[in-house]
Amino acid sequence: YHIVSNPPKVEGIDDETGEPLIQRDDDKPEAIRHRLEVYKKDTEPLIAYYRGKGNLIDIDASPSPEDVLKSILAAIQAK
């Protein structure tokens, strides 16, 4: 379900089972904002650091898992 684009027929109730629906604390807007703040504060500087050292490899993860693995192995072997 999605609160806005695909809500259940009855608010708070699973359409299939009739059980109550819950929203995990981790999915609430304030938790997402916090995760993005932590990323910006802690992760972005690490990315810049390792990229500057030449120790960061960007891999496109959108292909199949097998193709992603091939890209990873090729990048490692090229180093």
N, C-alpha and C positions, 0 to 999 in steps of 0.2 A: 504494500500500500504506500501511497504518498499523500501526505496531509492535504496538499492543494490539487495536484493533477490526477490522483487516482484514489480518492478516499473510499472507505468502506461504505456499504449501503446504509448501515446504521453506525453513527459515530461511536468509535471506541469498541466496536464488536467485529470480530472476524467473520466475513461473509460465509466461509466454508464451515467453520467449526462452532461458531457462536460464542467462542471464548473471548474474554476481554483482551483488547490490544493495549500494548504499552509502548511508550517511547523511551528508548534507552537514554540515560543521562548523557552518554557519549555522542548522541545524535542531536542534542539540543543546540540551538544557535550559539549560546554562550560557550559551550564546550568547543565548538568548531572555531569560534573566534580565538579562544585560548590556544588551541593547537596551532593556528596560523601565526599567532604572536610568538610562540615558542619556536616555530620553524624559522621565522624571520630573525629572531634573536640568536638562536643556537646553531641552526643548520646552514643558513645562507653564508655566514662567515667561513664555515668549514669548506663549503663548496668553492668559495673564492680562494681559500688557502691552498687546497689540493690542486685546483686548476692552475694556480700560479706556479706550483711546484712541478707541473706536468704529470701529476699522479691521478688525474681524474679522466675517466673515459666515459663519454656519453654514448649510451646504447638506446636505440629505438625499441621500446618494449611492446609496440603494437602488433608486430607480426606474430606468428604462431610460436609457442614455447620452444619448439625445435629450432626455428630460425633465429630466435633471440639467443639461444645457447650457442649456435654457430657464430653469431656476431660477437658474443662475449669471448669465445675461445680464439677467434681470429684476432680480436683486439689485444688479448693477452699475449698471444704468440708474436704479434708485431712489435711488442715492447721490448 
